[in-house]
């Protein structure tokens, strides 16, 4: 079954997403936990640079993200 993002004001379907199985979700969670174990051991300077880069990306695309969030 697909999951749809719908604009509640117009009922327009904005995007359709495939539903993940429980196994796939668990694999994603396990992967995130493994990544966390490495992340917490990373030097602060390295984590800082990655977070600053993430902030730059969010700022670059903030209008698109804002529009999508507002429509949903």
N, C-alpha and C positions, 0 to 999 in steps of 0.2 A: 504494500500500500504506500502511496506517495504522500508526502506532507506538503501542503501548500501554504505559502505566505500570501495573505489576502489583505487588500486595502479595505478596512471595515467601512469606510465612507462610501465606496463605490462597488464593493464586492469584486473588484478586479483582482485576478490572480496575478501576483507580482512575480512569483517564482515557484517552481515545483522541485522538491527535494526527494531523493530516494530515502526510504526508511532503512535504518541500519538494524541488523540482527543483534540480539543480545551478545552474541559472541564477538561481533565486530566492535560494539561499544566497550565491552570488557577489554579487548585488545588495545583500543585507543586509551582507555584509562590506565592500563598497565604500562603502555608506552610513555604516557605523561608522567607517571610515577618514576619510571626509570630515568627520564630526562631530568626530573626534579632532583634525583639523587646526585646526578652529575652537576647540575646547576648550582646546588648549594655548596659544592666544593670548589666552584670556580672562583678565581680571584675577583674582588669587588670591581677592579678596573675593567675587567672583561665584561662583567655583568652590566656595568654602567654604560659601556659603549653599545652593547646590544639594546639596552632599554632606550638610550638616546636615539638610536636608529629606528626603533619601533615608534617612538614619538614623532620622528620626522615623517615617517610613512603615514601615520594617522593624521598629522597636520596637512600633508600633501593631498590626501583624499577625503578630508573632513566633510566637504560639501556633499560628496556622493554618499558617504556614510550617513550623514544627517538626513538626507532625502530618503534613503532607504528606511531608516529607523522611523521617520515620521510617517511614511506611507504604510508601514506595517502596523 
